[in-house]
Amino acid sequence: MLSAQQLETYITQNLACEYIKVLGDDGTHFEAVIVSPAFSGKNMVQQHQLVYAALGDRMREEIHALSMKTYTPEQWLLRN
């Protein structure tokens, strides 16, 4: 069973993140907040595609559902 911490590690291994927080306790359903400079100039769909690409085959094999909120560093600063 996959943990939220493992999922955070998988994402950060392949995507530069300034902030990431993953929650989930059943091993297959997760919620994530991800802040990355790679999201700059991209729409929400493109941002989510970057996260899916960072996860690779794990998205099909280990993760049943991933709900994401993605932000550029500038958007994150304005939000907080």
Order of alpha helices (4+ residues) and beta strands (2+ residues): alpha-beta-beta-alpha-alpha-beta-alpha
